[in-house]
Protein backbone atom coordinates (compact mmCIF):
# COMPACT_ATOMS: atom_id res chain seq x y z
CA UNK A 1 0.00 0.00 0.00
CA UNK A 2 2.78 2.39 0.96
CA UNK A 3 4.69 1.66 -2.26
CA UNK A 4 1.56 2.32 -4.31
CA UNK A 5 1.03 5.66 -2.60
CA UNK A 6 4.68 6.58 -3.14
CA UNK A 7 4.46 5.54 -6.79
CA UNK A 8 1.34 7.66 -7.28
CA UNK A 9 3.12 10.59 -5.64
CA UNK A 10 6.10 10.25 -7.98
CA UNK A 11 3.75 10.12 -10.96
CA UNK A 12 1.95 13.28 -9.83
CA UNK A 13 5.28 15.00 -9.24
CA UNK A 14 6.47 14.11 -12.73
CA UNK A 15 3.11 15.19 -14.18
CA UNK A 16 3.39 18.60 -12.52
CA UNK A 17 7.08 19.13 -13.19
CA UNK A 18 7.15 18.14 -16.87
CA UNK A 19 4.74 20.77 -18.29
CA UNK A 20 6.36 23.46 -16.13
CA UNK A 21 9.76 22.57 -17.55
CA UNK A 22 8.37 22.40 -21.10
CA UNK A 23 6.74 25.83 -20.87
CA UNK A 24 9.81 27.39 -19.28
CA UNK A 25 12.09 25.95 -21.96
CA UNK A 26 9.79 27.04 -24.80
CA UNK A 27 9.66 30.57 -23.42
CA UNK A 28 13.41 30.57 -22.83
CA UNK A 29 14.21 29.16 -26.27
CA UNK A 30 15.84 26.01 -24.90
CA UNK A 31 13.16 23.49 -25.76
CA UNK A 32 14.36 20.62 -28.04
CA UNK A 33 11.80 21.10 -30.81
CA UNK A 34 13.64 18.69 -33.10
CA UNK A 35 13.24 15.87 -30.59
CA UNK A 36 9.57 16.72 -30.09
CA UNK A 37 8.94 16.68 -33.86
CA UNK A 38 10.74 13.36 -34.23
CA UNK A 39 8.70 11.84 -31.42
CA UNK A 40 5.43 13.25 -32.81
CA UNK A 41 6.17 11.80 -36.24
CA UNK A 42 7.04 8.46 -34.67
CA UNK A 43 3.78 8.40 -32.70
CA UNK A 44 1.80 9.26 -35.82
CA UNK A 45 3.57 6.59 -37.84
CA UNK A 46 2.60 3.84 -35.38
CA UNK A 47 -0.97 4.99 -34.68
CA UNK A 48 -2.44 6.39 -37.91
CA UNK A 49 -3.00 3.05 -39.64
CA UNK A 50 -4.49 1.38 -36.53
CA UNK A 51 -6.69 4.46 -36.10
CA UNK A 52 -8.04 4.04 -39.62
CA UNK A 53 -8.61 0.33 -39.11
CA UNK A 54 -10.35 1.00 -35.81
CA UNK A 55 -12.50 3.92 -36.98
CA UNK A 56 -14.16 2.13 -39.91
CA UNK A 57 -15.60 -0.83 -37.97
CA UNK A 58 -16.45 1.47 -35.08
CA UNK A 59 -18.55 3.69 -37.32
CA UNK A 60 -20.18 0.65 -38.94
CA UNK A 61 -21.04 -0.92 -35.57
CA UNK A 62 -22.54 2.30 -34.26
CA UNK A 63 -24.59 2.73 -37.43
CA UNK A 64 -25.89 -0.86 -37.39
CA UNK A 65 -26.81 -0.82 -33.71
CA UNK A 66 -28.38 2.64 -33.75
CA UNK A 67 -29.99 2.06 -37.15
CA UNK A 68 -31.79 -1.04 -35.93
CA UNK A 69 -33.11 0.78 -32.87
CA UNK A 70 -34.21 3.92 -34.72
CA UNK A 71 -35.84 1.80 -37.42
CA UNK A 72 -37.94 -0.05 -34.85
CA UNK A 73 -38.97 3.26 -33.30
CA UNK A 74 -39.69 4.87 -36.66
CA UNK A 75 -37.03 7.52 -36.13
CA UNK A 76 -34.49 6.77 -38.83
CA UNK A 77 -33.91 10.49 -39.31
CA UNK A 78 -32.19 10.56 -35.89
CA UNK A 79 -29.46 8.13 -36.96
CA UNK A 80 -27.06 10.96 -37.76
CA UNK A 81 -27.56 12.66 -34.40
CA UNK A 82 -27.11 9.56 -32.28
CA UNK A 83 -24.24 8.16 -34.31
CA UNK A 84 -22.42 11.46 -34.60
CA UNK A 85 -22.71 12.34 -30.93
CA UNK A 86 -21.61 8.87 -29.89
CA UNK A 87 -18.51 9.07 -32.05
CA UNK A 88 -17.55 12.64 -31.13
CA UNK A 89 -18.22 12.58 -27.40
CA UNK A 90 -17.11 9.06 -26.51
CA UNK A 91 -15.78 6.96 -29.36
CA UNK A 92 -13.05 9.17 -30.81
CA UNK A 93 -11.31 10.23 -27.57
CA UNK A 94 -11.43 6.71 -26.12
CA UNK A 95 -10.15 5.18 -29.37
CA UNK A 96 -7.29 7.69 -29.33
CA UNK A 97 -6.58 6.82 -25.69
CA UNK A 98 -6.46 3.11 -26.51
CA UNK A 99 -4.06 3.68 -29.40
CA UNK A 100 -1.80 6.04 -27.46
CA UNK A 101 -1.99 3.91 -24.34
CA UNK A 102 -1.10 0.81 -26.34
CA UNK A 103 1.35 1.74 -29.08
CA UNK A 104 2.52 5.10 -27.72
CA UNK A 105 2.95 4.17 -24.07
CA UNK A 106 4.72 0.91 -24.87
CA UNK A 107 7.19 2.68 -27.17
CA UNK A 108 7.96 5.42 -24.63
CA UNK A 109 8.25 3.04 -21.67
CA UNK A 110 10.47 0.66 -23.66
CA UNK A 111 12.77 3.46 -24.85
CA UNK A 112 13.19 5.08 -21.44
CA UNK A 113 13.33 1.71 -19.69
CA UNK A 114 16.13 0.51 -21.95
CA UNK A 115 18.04 3.74 -21.31
CA UNK A 116 17.54 3.27 -17.58
CA UNK A 117 18.78 -0.33 -17.37
CA UNK A 118 21.79 0.60 -19.53
CA UNK A 119 22.51 3.34 -16.95
CA UNK A 120 22.21 6.10 -19.56
CA UNK A 121 19.80 8.00 -17.31
CA UNK A 122 22.27 7.87 -14.41
CA UNK A 123 25.04 9.05 -16.74
CA UNK A 124 22.89 12.00 -17.82
CA UNK A 125 22.33 12.98 -14.21
CA UNK A 126 26.07 12.74 -13.50
CA UNK A 127 26.71 15.08 -16.45
CA UNK A 128 24.16 17.54 -15.07
CA UNK A 129 21.51 16.82 -17.71
CA UNK A 130 17.97 16.56 -16.40
CA UNK A 131 16.26 13.49 -17.99
CA UNK A 132 12.87 15.10 -17.50
CA UNK A 133 13.93 18.15 -19.49
CA UNK A 134 15.83 16.24 -22.17
CA UNK A 135 13.66 13.14 -22.66
CA UNK A 136 10.26 13.40 -20.97
CA UNK A 137 9.22 16.95 -21.90
CA UNK A 138 9.61 16.49 -25.70
CA UNK A 139 7.63 13.24 -25.55
CA UNK A 140 4.92 14.93 -23.52
CA UNK A 141 4.59 17.75 -26.05
CA UNK A 142 4.57 15.25 -28.92
CA UNK A 143 1.85 13.15 -27.28
CA UNK A 144 -0.49 16.07 -26.54
CA UNK A 145 -0.08 17.26 -30.13
CA UNK A 146 -0.76 13.86 -31.68
CA UNK A 147 -3.78 12.97 -29.50
CA UNK A 148 -6.18 15.61 -30.97
CA UNK A 149 -5.02 14.78 -34.50
CA UNK A 150 -5.90 11.12 -33.97
CA UNK A 151 -9.28 12.06 -32.52
CA UNK A 152 -10.18 14.23 -35.51
CA UNK A 153 -9.03 11.53 -37.92
CA UNK A 154 -11.15 8.92 -36.12
CA UNK A 155 -14.18 11.24 -36.12
CA UNK A 156 -13.95 11.86 -39.87
CA UNK A 157 -13.48 8.20 -40.81
CA UNK A 158 -16.05 6.83 -38.34
CA UNK A 159 -18.76 9.30 -39.33
CA UNK A 160 -18.08 8.68 -43.02
CA UNK A 161 -18.42 4.93 -42.44
CA UNK A 162 -21.57 5.43 -40.37
CA UNK A 163 -23.08 7.67 -43.04
CA UNK A 164 -22.31 5.17 -45.81
CA UNK A 165 -23.88 2.25 -43.94
CA UNK A 166 -26.93 4.30 -42.93
CA UNK A 167 -27.63 5.55 -46.43
CA UNK A 168 -26.67 2.49 -48.47
CA UNK A 169 -27.59 -0.31 -46.09
CA UNK A 170 -30.48 1.09 -44.06
CA UNK A 171 -32.22 3.46 -46.45
CA UNK A 172 -31.70 6.62 -44.43
CA UNK A 173 -32.06 9.78 -46.49
CA UNK A 174 -28.69 11.50 -46.68
CA UNK A 175 -30.18 14.95 -46.09
CA UNK A 176 -31.97 13.86 -42.91
CA UNK A 177 -28.79 12.20 -41.64
CA UNK A 178 -26.77 15.39 -41.90
CA UNK A 179 -29.66 17.55 -40.69
CA UNK A 180 -30.02 15.55 -37.47
CA UNK A 181 -26.26 15.43 -37.08
CA UNK A 182 -26.00 19.21 -37.40
CA UNK A 183 -28.94 19.76 -35.04
CA UNK A 184 -27.35 17.93 -32.12
CA UNK A 185 -23.60 17.98 -32.70
CA UNK A 186 -21.89 21.27 -31.95
CA UNK A 187 -18.47 22.83 -31.64
CA UNK A 188 -18.78 22.32 -27.88
CA UNK A 189 -18.87 18.56 -28.41
CA UNK A 190 -15.76 18.78 -30.58
CA UNK A 191 -14.01 20.93 -27.98
CA UNK A 192 -14.84 18.39 -25.25
CA UNK A 193 -13.50 15.62 -27.48
CA UNK A 194 -10.21 17.46 -28.04
CA UNK A 195 -9.86 18.29 -24.34
CA UNK A 196 -10.41 14.63 -23.46
CA UNK A 197 -7.78 13.62 -25.98
CA UNK A 198 -5.28 16.08 -24.53
CA UNK A 199 -5.91 14.86 -21.00
CA UNK A 200 -5.65 11.20 -22.00
CA UNK A 201 -2.44 11.78 -23.95
CA UNK A 202 -0.89 13.69 -21.06
CA UNK A 203 -1.80 11.02 -18.50
CA UNK A 204 -0.55 8.21 -20.75
CA UNK A 205 2.84 9.82 -21.41
CA UNK A 206 3.40 10.68 -17.73
CA UNK A 207 2.64 7.13 -16.61
CA UNK A 208 4.80 5.63 -19.37
CA UNK A 209 7.70 7.96 -18.64
CA UNK A 210 7.59 7.30 -14.90
CA UNK A 211 7.54 3.54 -15.43
CA UNK A 212 10.36 3.71 -17.94
CA UNK A 213 12.58 5.89 -15.74
CA UNK A 214 12.10 3.52 -12.80
CA UNK A 215 12.68 0.28 -14.70
CA UNK A 216 15.18 -2.14 -13.16
CA UNK A 217 16.28 -5.73 -13.53
CA UNK A 218 17.40 -5.84 -17.13
CA UNK A 219 15.16 -6.90 -20.01
CA UNK A 220 12.60 -8.44 -17.64
CA UNK A 221 12.28 -5.14 -15.83
CA UNK A 222 11.77 -3.23 -19.09
CA UNK A 223 9.06 -5.68 -20.12
CA UNK A 224 7.32 -5.26 -16.76
CA UNK A 225 7.54 -1.47 -17.10
CA UNK A 226 5.99 -1.58 -20.58
CA UNK A 227 3.17 -3.85 -19.43
CA UNK A 228 2.41 -1.65 -16.42
CA UNK A 229 2.53 1.53 -18.52
CA UNK A 230 0.03 0.18 -21.06
CA UNK A 231 -2.41 -1.19 -18.49
CA UNK A 232 -2.28 1.80 -16.14
CA UNK A 233 -2.48 4.32 -18.97
CA UNK A 234 -5.60 2.76 -20.48
CA UNK A 235 -7.31 2.24 -17.11
CA UNK A 236 -6.53 5.81 -16.03
CA UNK A 237 -7.95 7.13 -19.33
CA UNK A 238 -11.17 5.17 -18.84
CA UNK A 239 -11.60 6.46 -15.29
CA UNK A 240 -10.93 10.03 -16.40
CA UNK A 241 -13.40 9.61 -19.26
CA UNK A 242 -16.16 8.71 -16.80
CA UNK A 243 -15.31 11.70 -14.61
CA UNK A 244 -15.10 14.19 -17.48
CA UNK A 245 -18.32 12.85 -19.01
CA UNK A 246 -20.20 13.24 -15.74
CA UNK A 247 -18.91 16.77 -15.21
CA UNK A 248 -19.68 17.91 -18.77
CA UNK A 249 -23.14 16.32 -18.68
CA UNK A 250 -23.87 18.15 -15.44
CA UNK A 251 -22.72 21.59 -16.59
CA UNK A 252 -23.17 21.38 -20.38
CA UNK A 253 -26.50 19.69 -21.21
CA UNK A 254 -27.29 18.56 -24.73
CA UNK A 255 -28.87 21.32 -26.81
CA UNK A 256 -30.67 21.14 -30.13
CA UNK A 257 -29.39 23.72 -32.57
C-alpha positions in Angstrom: 0.0 0.0 0.0 2.8 2.4 1.0 4.7 1.7 -2.3 1.6 2.3 -4.3 1.0 5.7 -2.6 4.7 6.6 -3.1 4.5 5.5 -6.8 1.3 7.7 -7.3 3.1 10.6 -5.6 6.1 10.3 -8.0 3.7 10.1 -11.0 2.0 13.3 -9.8 5.3 15.0 -9.2 6.5 14.1 -12.7 3.1 15.2 -14.2 3.4 18.6 -12.5 7.1 19.1 -13.2 7.2 18.1 -16.9 4.7 20.8 -18.3 6.4 23.5 -16.1 9.8 22.6 -17.6 8.4 22.4 -21.1 6.7 25.8 -20.9 9.8 27.4 -19.3 12.1 25.9 -22.0 9.8 27.0 -24.8 9.7 30.6 -23.4 13.4 30.6 -22.8 14.2 29.2 -26.3 15.8 26.0 -24.9 13.2 23.5 -25.8 14.4 20.6 -28.0 11.8 21.1 -30.8 13.6 18.7 -33.1 13.2 15.9 -30.6 9.6 16.7 -30.1 8.9 16.7 -33.9 10.7 13.4 -34.2 8.7 11.8 -31.4 5.4 13.2 -32.8 6.2 11.8 -36.2 7.0 8.5 -34.7 3.8 8.4 -32.7 1.8 9.3 -35.8 3.6 6.6 -37.8 2.6 3.8 -35.4 -1.0 5.0 -34.7 -2.4 6.4 -37.9 -3.0 3.1 -39.6 -4.5 1.4 -36.5 -6.7 4.5 -36.1 -8.0 4.0 -39.6 -8.6 0.3 -39.1 -10.4 1.0 -35.8 -12.5 3.9 -37.0 -14.2 2.1 -39.9 -15.6 -0.8 -38.0 -16.4 1.5 -35.1 -18.6 3.7 -37.3 -20.2 0.7 -38.9 -21.0 -0.9 -35.6 -22.5 2.3 -34.3 -24.6 2.7 -37.4 -25.9 -0.9 -37.4 -26.8 -0.8 -33.7 -28.4 2.6 -33.8 -30.0 2.1 -37.1 -31.8 -1.0 -35.9 -33.1 0.8 -32.9 -34.2 3.9 -34.7 -35.8 1.8 -37.4 -37.9 0.0 -34.9 -39.0 3.3 -33.3 -39.7 4.9 -36.7 -37.0 7.5 -36.1 -34.5 6.8 -38.8 -33.9 10.5 -39.3 -32.2 10.6 -35.9 -29.5 8.1 -37.0 -27.1 11.0 -37.8 -27.6 12.7 -34.4 -27.1 9.6 -32.3 -24.2 8.2 -34.3 -22.4 11.5 -34.6 -22.7 12.3 -30.9 -21.6 8.9 -29.9 -18.5 9.1 -32.0 -17.5 12.6 -31.1 -18.2 12.6 -27.4 -17.1 9.1 -26.5 -15.8 7.0 -29.4 -13.0 9.2 -30.8 -11.3 10.2 -27.6 -11.4 6.7 -26.1 -10.1 5.2 -29.4 -7.3 7.7 -29.3 -6.6 6.8 -25.7 -6.5 3.1 -26.5 -4.1 3.7 -29.4 -1.8 6.0 -27.5 -2.0 3.9 -24.3 -1.1 0.8 -26.3 1.3 1.7 -29.1 2.5 5.1 -27.7 2.9 4.2 -24.1 4.7 0.9 -24.9 7.2 2.7 -27.2 8.0 5.4 -24.6 8.3 3.0 -21.7 10.5 0.7 -23.7 12.8 3.5 -24.8 13.2 5.1 -21.4 13.3 1.7 -19.7 16.1 0.5 -22.0 18.0 3.7 -21.3 17.5 3.3 -17.6 18.8 -0.3 -17.4 21.8 0.6 -19.5 22.5 3.3 -17.0 22.2 6.1 -19.6 19.8 8.0 -17.3 22.3 7.9 -14.4 25.0 9.0 -16.7 22.9 12.0 -17.8 22.3 13.0 -14.2 26.1 12.7 -13.5 26.7 15.1 -16.4 24.2 17.5 -15.1 21.5 16.8 -17.7 18.0 16.6 -16.4 16.3 13.5 -18.0 12.9 15.1 -17.5 13.9 18.2 -19.5 15.8 16.2 -22.2 13.7 13.1 -22.7 10.3 13.4 -21.0 9.2 17.0 -21.9 9.6 16.5 -25.7 7.6 13.2 -25.5 4.9 14.9 -23.5 4.6 17.7 -26.1 4.6 15.3 -28.9 1.9 13.2 -27.3 -0.5 16.1 -26.5 -0.1 17.3 -30.1 -0.8 13.9 -31.7 -3.8 13.0 -29.5 -6.2 15.6 -31.0 -5.0 14.8 -34.5 -5.9 11.1 -34.0 -9.3 12.1 -32.5 -10.2 14.2 -35.5 -9.0 11.5 -37.9 -11.2 8.9 -36.1 -14.2 11.2 -36.1 -14.0 11.9 -39.9 -13.5 8.2 -40.8 -16.0 6.8 -38.3 -18.8 9.3 -39.3 -18.1 8.7 -43.0 -18.4 4.9 -42.4 -21.6 5.4 -40.4 -23.1 7.7 -43.0 -22.3 5.2 -45.8 -23.9 2.3 -43.9 -26.9 4.3 -42.9 -27.6 5.6 -46.4 -26.7 2.5 -48.5 -27.6 -0.3 -46.1 -30.5 1.1 -44.1 -32.2 3.5 -46.5 -31.7 6.6 -44.4 -32.1 9.8 -46.5 -28.7 11.5 -46.7 -30.2 14.9 -46.1 -32.0 13.9 -42.9 -28.8 12.2 -41.6 -26.8 15.4 -41.9 -29.7 17.5 -40.7 -30.0 15.6 -37.5 -26.3 15.4 -37.1 -26.0 19.2 -37.4 -28.9 19.8 -35.0 -27.4 17.9 -32.1 -23.6 18.0 -32.7 -21.9 21.3 -31.9 -18.5 22.8 -31.6 -18.8 22.3 -27.9 -18.9 18.6 -28.4 -15.8 18.8 -30.6 -14.0 20.9 -28.0 -14.8 18.4 -25.2 -13.5 15.6 -27.5 -10.2 17.5 -28.0 -9.9 18.3 -24.3 -10.4 14.6 -23.5 -7.8 13.6 -26.0 -5.3 16.1 -24.5 -5.9 14.9 -21.0 -5.7 11.2 -22.0 -2.4 11.8 -24.0 -0.9 13.7 -21.1 -1.8 11.0 -18.5 -0.5 8.2 -20.8 2.8 9.8 -21.4 3.4 10.7 -17.7 2.6 7.1 -16.6 4.8 5.6 -19.4 7.7 8.0 -18.6 7.6 7.3 -14.9 7.5 3.5 -15.4 10.4 3.7 -17.9 12.6 5.9 -15.7 12.1 3.5 -12.8 12.7 0.3 -14.7 15.2 -2.1 -13.2 16.3 -5.7 -13.5 17.4 -5.8 -17.1 15.2 -6.9 -20.0 12.6 -8.4 -17.6 12.3 -5.1 -15.8 11.8 -3.2 -19.1 9.1 -5.7 -20.1 7.3 -5.3 -16.8 7.5 -1.5 -17.1 6.0 -1.6 -20.6 3.2 -3.8 -19.4 2.4 -1.6 -16.4 2.5 1.5 -18.5 0.0 0.2 -21.1 -2.4 -1.2 -18.5 -2.3 1.8 -16.1 -2.5 4.3 -19.0 -5.6 2.8 -20.5 -7.3 2.2 -17.1 -6.5 5.8 -16.0 -7.9 7.1 -19.3 -11.2 5.2 -18.8 -11.6 6.5 -15.3 -10.9 10.0 -16.4 -13.4 9.6 -19.3 -16.2 8.7 -16.8 -15.3 11.7 -14.6 -15.1 14.2 -17.5 -18.3 12.8 -19.0 -20.2 13.2 -15.7 -18.9 16.8 -15.2 -19.7 17.9 -18.8 -23.1 16.3 -18.7 -23.9 18.2 -15.4 -22.7 21.6 -16.6 -23.2 21.4 -20.4 -26.5 19.7 -21.2 -27.3 18.6 -24.7 -28.9 21.3 -26.8 -30.7 21.1 -30.1 -29.4 23.7 -32.6 
